[in-house]
Amino acid sequence: MSVPVVAIIGRPNVGKSALFNRIIGDDEAIVSDEAGTTRDRHFSKAEWNGRAFWLVDTGGLSDDPNAPMDKEIRQQVATAVEEADMMLFVVDANAGLHPSDHRVAEMIRTTGKPWLLVANKVDDPSRTDFYDFYKLGAGDPFPVSAQNGKNSGDLLDAVIAKLPESVPEDEEALRVAVVGRPNVGKSSFVNRLLGEERLVVNDVAGTTRDAIDTPMIYHGRKMIFVDTAGLRRQTKIDDGVEFYSSLRARRAIERANICVLLIDATEGEFHQQDLNIAHLAWEAGHGLIVVVNKWDLVEKDDKAVHKFEKKAHEKAPFLKHVPFLFTSALTGQRVSKILDVIQLVDEQSRVRITTSDVNARLAELLARRQPNQAAGREVKLNYATQVSVAPPTIAFFGNHPDLVEEHYIRFLHNGFRETYPFTGNPLRILMRRKSGGAAA
């Protein structure tokens, strides 16, 4: 299901960043007494009572219509209002109603989307006069103190109650997110694969602003390809539209079953941002395929593929378990092979090993190497079983799971991959106490 977006908006210095930090439980946004400190946007995943949402902190609105920076911030807020599923409109209860507050309220009302008026900096509601805020037509202001957390739990209850219902995905379809940095040829690749110019292709980086769903049938299996906007590092995201494109791309990744990461062969190797995107998909538990695009433009010898893959494996060892495909969206070279690779990765994500086979393999690995013993305590692994698929997950039960060292967990991981490769999929290892206690 798609995770909704909640945007925090309002004029400068009303405490938007403090509220953002309070909700996500971190000091990710800069908080200062100087008006307009939050010039950049921040977003983070949040969860309350089992409901997840993306929380977006925006710049504030200023009264000066001629200040270039403040024009940019107004555009940020306008984009936030357009992109969000719900808004938290923050006002300063101590400063009272401000002319800018009326303008923001009017912007929100025209969207028809749910919103809450949040009166911040309220330590004692009984001593605060909210009368003027009723002029905004939002009903009762929700009093909070972002600084000390007062009423923040009640506010989150109200947010969850107002969030739109999630629309379930087509559970039968295989969702494939095509991801990568801007201008690596994602749209050209999908167009070549589908055999028609469905997506906008342009040499300007970031042409694809939206995540676009395109269905197709292959060997009787419905696939939905999502061509996403390019993901850049957040420090490189310098306009409101691109910021939300990045957010939409991350949402597409979390909705996907498999991520196809396109990289540019002409650049010679993985960039750090390529690795960041790969990690995002891998840590989310999705299948992953690397497509090295523009391979026709590279001067190469017989060992070029091996050299490219070796460089990638040295930068990120988990890529050893990921299939690589060297293609050209321009000429069509090997593009159609991606469909068979997708099917393979999908099948591998659903491989289930019988408990007897899991324990037979565990016995072989224990015969090869026992876990390190802790001072004064013997560490044993008694048995194991696969507890889930997509991603494949194996639980190991022993007497002291918390004492099993990380290097031995890697040994188990690699040992099972020797027999069961789970191609293109992360393999998760859980350590459990034999008595059925909490995981370590």
Backbone torsions as a table, in degrees:
resi	resn	phi	psi	omega
1	MET	NA	148.6	178.5
2	SER	-76.5	134.0	-179.3
3	VAL	-86.0	128.1	-176.4
4	PRO	-70.5	162.8	-179.1
5	VAL	-112.8	129.2	175.8
6	VAL	-114.8	120.2	-178.4
7	ALA	-104.4	134.4	174.9
8	ILE	-96.8	119.6	-177.3
9	ILE	-130.4	165.0	179.8
10	GLY	150.3	172.5	-177.7
11	ARG	-73.8	170.2	-176.8
12	PRO	-63.0	150.1	169.5
13	ASN	66.5	26.7	174.8
14	VAL	-98.0	-4.2	176.5
15	GLY	101.9	24.4	-179.2
16	LYS	-62.9	-45.3	-178.5
17	SER	-67.4	-36.7	177.1
18	ALA	-63.0	-39.9	178.4
19	LEU	-68.3	-41.6	176.1
20	PHE	-55.8	-49.8	-179.3
21	ASN	-63.2	-39.1	-179.6
22	ARG	-62.6	-42.9	-176.8
23	ILE	-70.5	-43.1	-177.8
24	ILE	-85.3	-9.9	176.8
25	GLY	74.3	34.2	-177.5
26	ASP	-152.1	163.2	176.9
27	ASP	-102.5	53.3	-175.2
28	GLU	-75.0	-37.8	-179.9
29	ALA	-91.7	148.2	178.9
30	ILE	-74.4	131.5	178.3
31	VAL	-117.8	127.7	-177.4
32	SER	-152.0	158.4	175.9
33	ASP	-78.0	-11.9	-179.1
34	GLU	-76.0	125.8	-179.2
35	ALA	-60.4	136.7	175.1
36	GLY	81.4	19.3	-179.6
37	THR	-60.8	-39.9	-178.3
38	THR	-80.0	91.0	177.2
39	ARG	-90.3	-34.0	-179.5
40	ASP	-93.4	165.9	177.1
41	ARG	-96.1	151.7	176.0
42	HIS	-131.6	145.0	170.3
43	PHE	-140.7	151.5	-178.7
44	SER	-156.4	154.9	177.8
45	LYS	-79.8	137.0	176.7
46	ALA	-131.4	159.7	179.1
47	GLU	-147.6	141.1	178.4
48	TRP	-147.6	127.9	179.9
49	ASN	50.9	40.8	176.3
50	GLY	80.7	1.0	179.9
51	ARG	-109.2	122.5	-178.7
52	ALA	-94.6	150.5	174.1
53	PHE	-156.7	156.6	172.9
54	TRP	-89.0	130.3	178.5
55	LEU	-107.5	129.8	-177.1
56	VAL	-118.4	127.5	174.9
57	ASP	-102.8	126.6	-176.0
58	THR	-112.3	167.4	171.5
59	GLY	-69.0	165.0	-177.8
60	GLY	-92.2	164.8	175.5
61	LEU	-91.7	140.3	178.7
62	SER	-112.7	164.0	177.6
63	ASP	-82.3	-19.0	-174.2
64	ASP	-82.7	106.7	-176.6
65	PRO	-73.6	-11.9	-176.2
66	ASN	-100.7	-9.9	-178.4
67	ALA	-74.2	120.4	-176.5
68	PRO	-57.3	-44.4	-178.9
69	MET	-62.1	-39.0	-178.2
70	ASP	-73.4	-28.4	171.6
71	LYS	-62.1	-41.5	178.8
72	GLU	-62.8	-41.6	-179.3
73	ILE	-65.9	-38.6	176.2
74	ARG	-61.2	-36.6	177.6
75	GLN	-66.9	-37.5	175.8
76	GLN	-57.4	-46.7	-178.3
77	VAL	-65.9	-40.7	178.4
78	ALA	-61.1	-41.0	178.4
79	THR	-67.4	-39.6	178.8
80	ALA	-60.1	-44.4	179.2
81	VAL	-60.9	-38.6	-178.8
82	GLU	-70.4	-39.4	-172.2
83	GLU	-86.3	-27.6	-171.9
84	ALA	-75.3	154.7	172.2
85	ASP	-89.3	-21.0	179.9
86	MET	-156.2	151.4	179.6
87	MET	-123.1	144.9	167.1
88	LEU	-109.7	109.4	-178.7
89	PHE	-93.6	110.2	-173.6
90	VAL	-97.4	131.1	174.9
91	VAL	-125.1	160.9	-179.6
92	ASP	-95.2	109.3	-176.4
93	ALA	-66.0	-28.9	-179.3
94	ASN	-76.7	-35.7	-178.2
95	ALA	-80.3	-19.4	-179.8
96	GLY	82.6	-176.7	-177.0
97	LEU	-68.8	139.3	-177.2
98	HIS	-123.6	148.3	179.0
99	PRO	-54.1	-35.0	178.7
100	SER	-62.3	-31.9	-178.4
101	ASP	-62.0	-37.6	177.6
102	HIS	-61.9	-42.2	-177.7
103	ARG	-67.4	-39.5	178.0
104	VAL	-65.5	-42.9	-180.0
105	ALA	-60.1	-38.8	179.4
106	GLU	-66.5	-40.6	176.9
107	MET	-58.8	-43.3	-177.3
108	ILE	-68.2	-44.1	-176.3
109	ARG	-59.0	-36.3	-176.6
110	THR	-68.2	-17.0	-178.9
111	THR	-79.3	-26.2	-175.7
112	GLY	73.2	8.5	-178.8
113	LYS	-89.6	157.1	179.4
114	PRO	-67.6	146.7	177.5
115	TRP	-155.4	160.0	176.6
116	LEU	-127.6	139.1	173.5
117	LEU	-90.1	116.8	-175.7
118	VAL	-109.2	114.4	176.8
119	ALA	-90.4	106.6	-175.5
120	ASN	-90.5	167.2	178.4
121	LYS	67.4	37.6	178.6
122	VAL	-110.0	106.1	176.5
123	ASP	-87.3	-32.0	-179.3
124	ASP	-138.7	98.8	-177.8
125	PRO	-57.0	-29.9	-177.7
126	SER	-68.3	-17.3	-178.7
127	ARG	-108.5	11.9	-178.0
128	THR	-114.2	135.1	179.5
129	ASP	-95.2	113.6	-178.9
130	PHE	-100.6	5.5	-169.3
131	TYR	-53.2	-49.0	-175.4
132	ASP	-62.0	-30.0	-175.7
133	PHE	-70.4	-18.4	177.0
134	TYR	-67.2	-19.2	178.2
135	LYS	-66.0	-15.8	179.7
136	LEU	-78.1	-8.6	176.8
137	GLY	70.8	28.0	-178.5
138	ALA	-108.7	8.6	-177.5
139	GLY	78.0	-152.3	-177.1
140	ASP	-69.3	125.8	172.7
141	PRO	-64.9	145.9	-179.9
142	PHE	-94.5	107.9	-175.4
143	PRO	-79.0	130.3	176.6
144	VAL	-143.4	164.0	166.8
145	SER	-126.1	101.6	-178.9
146	ALA	-63.4	-29.2	-176.2
147	GLN	-66.8	-43.9	-178.5
148	ASN	-108.8	0.4	174.7
149	GLY	86.4	3.4	-177.1
150	LYS	-61.0	127.1	178.4
151	ASN	68.1	8.7	-178.7
152	SER	-66.6	-34.2	177.5
153	GLY	-66.0	-42.2	177.4
154	ASP	-64.2	-37.5	177.1
155	LEU	-61.8	-44.4	180.0
156	LEU	-65.2	-35.4	174.0
157	ASP	-58.7	-43.0	-179.7
158	ALA	-68.3	-36.5	177.4
159	VAL	-61.8	-49.0	-178.4
160	ILE	-61.0	-38.4	-179.0
161	ALA	-65.8	-29.0	-176.8
162	LYS	-95.2	-12.5	-178.3
163	LEU	-62.5	139.8	176.1
164	PRO	-61.7	148.8	177.6
165	GLU	-64.6	139.8	177.6
166	SER	-70.0	139.3	177.8
167	VAL	-92.8	119.1	-178.0
168	PRO	-64.7	144.3	177.7
169	GLU	-76.8	166.2	172.1
170	ASP	-70.2	103.2	-173.3
171	GLU	-68.1	-21.9	-179.6
172	GLU	-80.2	-23.3	-175.3
173	ALA	-84.1	148.7	174.9
174	LEU	-94.6	115.4	-176.5
175	ARG	-90.5	124.2	-177.3
176	VAL	-120.4	112.7	178.1
177	ALA	-92.6	123.4	176.5
178	VAL	-93.7	111.7	-170.7
179	VAL	-124.3	165.3	178.5
180	GLY	155.4	173.7	177.4
181	ARG	-66.8	164.6	179.1
182	PRO	-61.7	144.7	170.0
183	ASN	67.5	30.1	174.8
184	VAL	-97.0	-2.3	175.5
185	GLY	101.5	26.8	-177.4
186	LYS	-63.2	-48.5	-178.9
187	SER	-65.0	-40.5	178.2
188	SER	-62.5	-39.1	179.7
189	PHE	-63.8	-48.3	-179.8
190	VAL	-65.0	-41.1	178.4
191	ASN	-60.4	-45.2	179.0
192	ARG	-62.6	-40.9	-179.4
193	LEU	-64.4	-41.3	-176.7
194	LEU	-85.4	-12.9	175.5
195	GLY	78.2	17.7	177.0
196	GLU	-157.1	157.1	-175.9
197	GLU	-84.6	76.3	-179.0
198	ARG	-84.8	-27.8	-172.2
199	LEU	-112.2	152.7	179.1
200	VAL	-71.3	127.8	177.2
201	VAL	-118.5	128.7	-177.2
202	ASN	-153.7	149.9	179.0
203	ASP	-73.9	-11.4	179.6
204	VAL	-76.7	124.2	-178.8
205	ALA	-59.1	135.9	175.6
206	GLY	85.5	20.0	179.7
207	THR	-59.5	-41.1	-179.7
208	THR	-79.4	103.3	-179.0
209	ARG	-87.5	-34.4	-175.8
210	ASP	-100.8	162.9	168.8
211	ALA	-90.7	118.6	-170.6
212	ILE	-109.1	122.8	179.8
213	ASP	-89.1	127.2	178.9
214	THR	-132.6	113.6	-178.1
215	PRO	-85.3	154.7	171.2
216	MET	-155.9	161.4	177.6
217	ILE	-113.2	130.8	177.8
218	TYR	-135.4	119.3	-177.7
219	HIS	50.2	42.6	176.3
220	GLY	81.0	-1.9	-178.6
221	ARG	-104.3	128.4	177.3
222	LYS	-79.7	126.4	175.7
223	MET	-119.4	144.1	174.6
224	ILE	-120.2	112.6	179.1
225	PHE	-90.0	132.4	178.4
226	VAL	-115.4	109.9	176.4
227	ASP	-88.5	115.4	-172.0
228	THR	-103.6	162.0	170.5
229	ALA	-65.8	153.0	-179.7
230	GLY	-67.4	140.1	177.9
231	LEU	-94.5	122.2	172.2
232	ARG	-112.0	165.9	171.9
233	ARG	-61.0	144.5	-175.3
234	GLN	-60.3	-28.8	178.8
235	THR	-68.1	-17.4	-179.8
236	LYS	-96.7	-1.7	-177.7
237	ILE	-88.1	107.1	-167.6
238	ASP	-115.6	10.5	173.2
239	ASP	-145.4	155.7	-173.3
240	GLY	-60.8	-38.1	-177.9
241	VAL	-65.1	-45.3	-178.7
242	GLU	-67.5	-34.5	176.9
243	PHE	-57.3	-47.8	-179.6
244	TYR	-72.7	-26.0	173.1
245	SER	-62.7	-41.1	177.8
246	SER	-63.4	-42.4	178.1
247	LEU	-63.0	-42.7	179.5
248	ARG	-64.4	-35.8	178.2
249	ALA	-64.2	-42.4	177.7
250	ARG	-64.3	-37.3	176.7
251	ARG	-65.3	-37.0	178.0
252	ALA	-64.6	-39.1	178.7
253	ILE	-61.7	-45.0	-176.2
254	GLU	-71.4	-20.8	177.3
255	ARG	-85.6	-11.8	-171.3
256	ALA	-82.1	157.6	166.7
257	ASN	-91.4	-37.6	-178.8
258	ILE	-135.5	138.7	175.2
259	CYS	-110.9	129.6	174.4
260	VAL	-103.7	111.2	-177.6
261	LEU	-94.7	114.1	176.4
262	LEU	-91.4	132.6	172.9
263	ILE	-127.9	161.4	-174.6
264	ASP	-93.2	113.3	-177.7
265	ALA	-62.7	-29.0	-175.4
266	THR	-70.2	-13.8	179.3
267	GLU	-88.8	-3.2	167.7
268	GLY	88.2	-27.8	-177.1
269	GLU	-165.9	175.9	176.0
270	PHE	-66.8	134.8	168.1
271	HIS	-88.0	163.5	179.5
272	GLN	-59.6	-37.2	-179.8
273	GLN	-68.8	-32.3	173.1
274	ASP	-58.7	-45.1	179.7
275	LEU	-65.1	-38.3	178.5
276	ASN	-61.1	-42.7	179.8
277	ILE	-66.1	-42.9	177.9
278	ALA	-59.3	-42.6	178.7
279	HIS	-63.5	-40.3	178.6
280	LEU	-55.3	-47.8	-179.2
281	ALA	-67.2	-44.2	-176.0
282	TRP	-65.0	-45.8	-179.3
283	GLU	-68.1	-25.2	176.7
284	ALA	-76.6	-7.2	177.4
285	GLY	85.9	17.6	-177.8
286	HIS	-94.2	157.8	170.3
287	GLY	-65.9	153.9	-176.5
288	LEU	-141.2	135.7	175.1
289	ILE	-131.9	136.0	176.5
290	VAL	-103.2	124.0	175.8
291	VAL	-110.3	117.6	178.2
292	VAL	-92.3	100.8	-174.0
293	ASN	-88.7	163.7	-178.8
294	LYS	65.0	29.2	-178.8
295	TRP	-63.8	-25.2	179.3
296	ASP	-68.2	-18.4	-176.8
297	LEU	-93.0	1.8	-174.4
298	VAL	-100.7	133.8	170.6
299	GLU	-75.6	126.0	-171.0
300	LYS	-146.6	161.1	173.8
301	ASP	-119.4	-170.8	-175.7
302	ASP	-65.3	-20.3	-177.0
303	LYS	-103.4	11.1	-174.6
304	ALA	-61.9	-43.2	-179.7
305	VAL	-62.6	-47.2	-178.9
306	HIS	-60.5	-43.1	-178.7
307	LYS	-64.1	-41.3	-179.0
308	PHE	-64.6	-46.4	-179.2
309	GLU	-64.9	-39.4	-179.5
310	LYS	-61.5	-43.1	177.3
311	LYS	-59.3	-42.9	-179.9
312	ALA	-64.3	-42.3	-179.1
313	HIS	-65.4	-33.9	178.5
314	GLU	-67.6	-34.5	179.3
315	LYS	-76.7	-35.8	-177.4
316	ALA	-146.2	97.2	-175.7
317	PRO	-54.7	-29.0	-178.4
318	PHE	-64.7	-19.3	179.2
319	LEU	-69.0	-11.7	174.3
320	LYS	-61.4	-24.3	-177.2
321	HIS	-95.7	5.6	-174.6
322	VAL	-110.9	131.1	177.1
323	PRO	-71.0	140.7	176.1
324	PHE	-110.1	140.1	177.2
325	LEU	-130.6	127.6	-176.2
326	PHE	-104.7	114.9	-168.1
327	THR	-134.0	173.5	168.4
328	SER	-137.2	111.8	176.8
329	ALA	-66.1	-28.1	-178.6
330	LEU	-67.7	-46.2	-177.7
331	THR	-95.5	-15.6	-176.7
332	GLY	88.5	1.2	-177.1
333	GLN	-56.4	117.4	175.4
334	ARG	60.5	8.8	-179.0
335	VAL	-61.0	-44.1	-175.9
336	SER	-66.3	-19.5	179.6
337	LYS	-65.3	-19.0	-179.6
338	ILE	-59.6	-30.7	-177.3
339	LEU	-65.1	-41.4	177.7
340	ASP	-69.0	-36.3	178.6
341	VAL	-67.4	-39.3	176.6
342	ILE	-60.2	-44.7	178.9
343	GLN	-61.2	-41.7	178.7
344	LEU	-61.0	-47.5	-178.6
345	VAL	-64.1	-38.4	177.2
346	ASP	-63.2	-45.9	178.7
347	GLU	-61.6	-41.9	-179.6
348	GLN	-66.4	-29.3	179.4
349	SER	-68.1	-22.9	-176.0
350	ARG	-105.9	10.6	176.7
351	VAL	-65.8	130.8	177.2
352	ARG	-121.9	123.7	-179.4
353	ILE	-93.5	134.1	177.8
354	THR	-63.8	153.0	-179.2
355	THR	-61.4	-36.0	179.0
356	SER	-65.1	-39.4	178.8
357	ASP	-70.4	-36.6	176.7
358	VAL	-60.4	-45.3	-177.0
359	ASN	-73.6	-29.2	174.2
360	ALA	-64.4	-42.7	178.2
361	ARG	-67.5	-39.6	178.0
362	LEU	-60.2	-41.7	179.5
363	ALA	-61.4	-39.2	178.0
364	GLU	-63.8	-41.4	-178.7
365	LEU	-71.3	-37.3	177.5
366	LEU	-66.9	-33.6	176.8
367	ALA	-67.3	-30.5	179.5
368	ARG	-78.5	-40.4	-179.2
369	ARG	-158.5	129.6	176.7
370	GLN	-89.4	154.7	174.7
371	PRO	-64.7	149.6	178.0
372	ASN	-60.7	142.9	-179.3
373	GLN	-90.4	137.6	178.4
374	ALA	-84.2	157.9	-178.0
375	ALA	-58.0	116.1	176.4
376	GLY	77.9	-0.5	-179.7
377	ARG	-135.7	134.8	178.0
378	GLU	-87.0	129.0	-179.5
379	VAL	-102.3	121.8	-179.0
380	LYS	-125.7	143.9	167.6
381	LEU	-110.1	120.5	-173.0
382	ASN	-92.5	-42.7	-179.0
383	TYR	-163.1	172.4	-179.2
384	ALA	-149.3	160.1	176.6
385	THR	-154.8	149.3	174.9
386	GLN	-81.0	125.3	-173.9
387	VAL	-102.3	-16.5	178.5
388	SER	-164.2	169.4	175.8
389	VAL	-122.2	169.4	175.6
390	ALA	47.7	65.6	5.2
391	PRO	-88.1	154.2	175.7
392	PRO	-58.2	132.5	-176.2
393	THR	-136.1	126.5	-179.9
394	ILE	-117.6	129.7	177.8
395	ALA	-102.6	131.5	178.2
396	PHE	-110.4	131.3	-175.7
397	PHE	-111.1	131.9	-180.0
398	GLY	-154.4	-176.4	-175.3
399	ASN	-82.5	-30.4	-179.7
400	HIS	-136.5	71.2	-176.0
401	PRO	-60.8	-28.0	-179.3
402	ASP	-72.0	-14.1	-178.5
403	LEU	-99.3	-2.0	176.8
404	VAL	-74.2	119.7	-172.8
405	GLU	-76.0	156.2	-174.3
406	GLU	-59.8	-39.1	-178.3
407	HIS	-66.3	-28.9	177.7
408	TYR	-75.9	-34.3	174.8
409	ILE	-61.8	-40.4	175.7
410	ARG	-63.3	-36.9	176.6
411	PHE	-61.1	-44.8	177.3
412	LEU	-63.0	-44.6	179.7
413	HIS	-56.7	-51.2	-178.3
414	ASN	-68.3	-34.9	179.1
415	GLY	-64.1	-40.5	177.8
416	PHE	-72.0	-33.8	178.1
417	ARG	-65.3	-28.4	178.2
418	GLU	-60.3	-36.2	-178.4
419	THR	-96.4	-38.6	-178.0
420	TYR	-124.0	93.2	-170.1
421	PRO	-68.1	-25.2	-176.7
422	PHE	45.9	51.2	-172.4
423	THR	-49.8	126.9	176.0
424	GLY	76.9	7.9	-176.6
425	ASN	-126.7	143.5	172.4
426	PRO	-69.2	143.8	174.0
427	LEU	-110.6	118.6	-178.0
428	ARG	-97.8	136.2	-179.5
429	ILE	-114.2	126.5	176.7
430	LEU	-114.2	139.9	175.1
431	MET	-108.4	122.0	-176.6
432	ARG	-124.1	152.0	175.8
433	ARG	-77.3	139.2	-174.1
434	LYS	-58.1	-33.3	-177.8
435	SER	-73.4	-5.4	-179.3
436	GLY	93.3	15.0	180.0
437	GLY	-73.8	-167.4	-175.1
438	ALA	-68.5	152.4	178.6
439	ALA	-69.6	150.6	175.7
440	ALA	-106.7	NA	NA
